[in-house]
Structure formats: structure tokens, C-alpha cells
Amino acid sequence: MDNQHSNEEQLTAQQKAAELESLYQQDKLAELNKEFEALRPKAWNTWGDVLLALFWFWMLYWLAPEFFEQPWAFTLLMFIFIVLARIGHESKRINKRIDLLKSMLQK
């Protein structure tokens, strides 16, 4: 009788331990999902980067107007804008791939 009672207690203890482990894993997963969503890029970040670049060009024009008198200045500025646009495009592509990978892992 004691052996059967002991087995039932062990089974109950194992079930409770499994439930606690499951709850812990769910909490941990919810916390990771929350952190993942917080790291998602925001739309205003792109506009902020563009405004920041325009601000720096304005500061350059204000502090060193002779820079824009050089024949290569606008070529350099166009190159900078193209590189910034390419980096932004690649960043968006990487984030889409990460989102796709996350959705694949959740299935």
C-alpha cells in the first residue's frame, strides 16, 4: 500500500514539475518574443536617418560653403546618398528574412 501511495506521489510530483517547466518555458518564450518585437525596425527610423543626413549636409554647407564650389562635391554627395539607400534596402531585406525565419520556426 505504501509503495502504491509513494508511486502516486512521485507521479503527482513529476506532473507538477512538468507543468512548472512548461509555464517557465512559456514565460521565457513570451519574454523573448517581446524582446524580438522591440528590436523590430520602426518606420520613423528610416525618415530619421534621411533627416539626419540632410541636416549634416546643411551643416557642411553652412560651415564650409567652399566645399560645394568644388566640381566633385555633388558627385561625392550622390555617392553618399546611393550608399545610404543601398544600406537601407539591405537592412530591410535582412529584417524580412529574419521575420520569415521566425515564422518558419513557429510552425
Secondary structure, DSSP 4 states (H G I P E B T S, - for coil): -HHHHHHHHHHHHHHHHHHHHHHHHHHHHHHHHHHHHHTSPPHHHHHHHHHHHHHHHHHHHHH-GGGGGSTTHHHHHHHHHHHHHHHHHHHHHHHHHHHHHHHHHH-
